[in-house]
Amino acid sequence: MRLIWMLIFLAAPGLAWANQPLTPVDEVARSEWQRSSVPGVAYAYIEDDEIRAGAHGESEAGRGDAVTGDTPFPLGSISKSFTALAVMQRVEAGQLRLDDAISTHLPAFADGPGQAITLRQLLSHTSGYSTLQGNENRLGQDIGDDVLQRQVDQIAGWTPANPPGQSWAYSNANYLILGAVIETVTGRSYADYIQTEILDPLGMSRSFVADGSTRPEMVAAHLPWFGGRWALRGRETDRLNAPAGGVIASARDVAVYLDMMMNQQDDLISAEHKALMMRPASEVAPFYGLGWYIDTTNQTVSHTGLIPGIETLAIMRPAERQAAVVLVNASGGLGFGETVNLRYAVALRAVGLDFYPGGGVWGRKTLTLTFWVLPLLFVCGIAIAGFKRAGLRAKAGLAGQLSLWFPLVISLALAWVCLALLPSLFGISIATLSRYQPDWTIGLWASTASSIVWAVFRLAVYHTAGQAMAGRPR
């Protein structure tokens, strides 16, 4: 997220930037980057009306290209705030009203179960669509010009998991619908609209929107891989999910964007509507505004971002005119190579807040190691069953049958835990989980398969013994 100052002076007079980062922030960034083992990190922050940026590491592990404050990173869900800003622009232009039903603008919803959902409910994640629904993508890697509209047409047939306006649930589906609304009322693609109406006016010259093309200037994404990192060499952009997570920007450019949100001026949108976006949307969403998380205790406005191999954080303290963004070109593993401390330590230090590292890392490491080790234990169990087959074949009576069949019940229960329950806790399917945590997913599949093979092998040893005895001459 980086910048070239052009029209930004209209939005933030007197703001300047400096290439050199403040020493305390840079020290925190360097130490946390080294501790996290991620390939690269870029950050920028606003202090004393100056934008300062810094970076450490490589754009792609082992390639030698340094990350800088001007290196484009996919922002992930920070992009939702750009979509929300675009909606507010169309509200001010008189094309939309926040309490319009989506069926007013998207005919596909006219007779569907979500026809009464409003734009405000979509913006604040109170539409009733669930996290799991929001992570459904039935069009795969399709990058046709109308891919967003076709995905939203499918969503129009879904029944929201909860009644609209009665509960909060983070869902990408909300912002895909909003993206389709923007395209419909403007007659332009989402990428073109965001580029020409937000990025270009702010002078965000190192920023662009996912349109399905390959952008070699972006950082490479890195997935967790059994304690290490696995670089994704392709640098394609995801056109379908652009309204929910497809803005790509440099750290410096994002700082320009954050400053515009805090400047209390009428520019891209009115100061009144900026304030509306950055306060709780309703009693149902006391910690979320319109495209932003709200923390009324610390008086912060923030959003995180996550796509496979990238994690991001943007935070503002509007009352103090302070803001920071941290971009990491790696996904954190579960307990191993986590990026939470890196992102929050740098961001909170930059805005003058204390950072308290979260606990439980050894619990997460233990859980991960469990599913990496379980397959080996089941393989050992198969070997033991083969060596001690005489004992298996000697089992008799009710107790013997229970000891033979109970492992199969346990294995099927483990399969449900691995392939259904655990992914659902993240609000995703096992297939989606594999895109973010491939090593963990391999452990889940291997644990499931090896446990079932172990249980079935024990039964096979027992029953083949019976057939062999029946075939012997007496």
Summary of the structure (lengths in Angstrom):
residues: 474
radius of gyration: 26.0
end to end distance: 83.2
largest distance: 102.1
contacts: 1688
relative contact order: 0.14
helix: 47%
strand: 15%
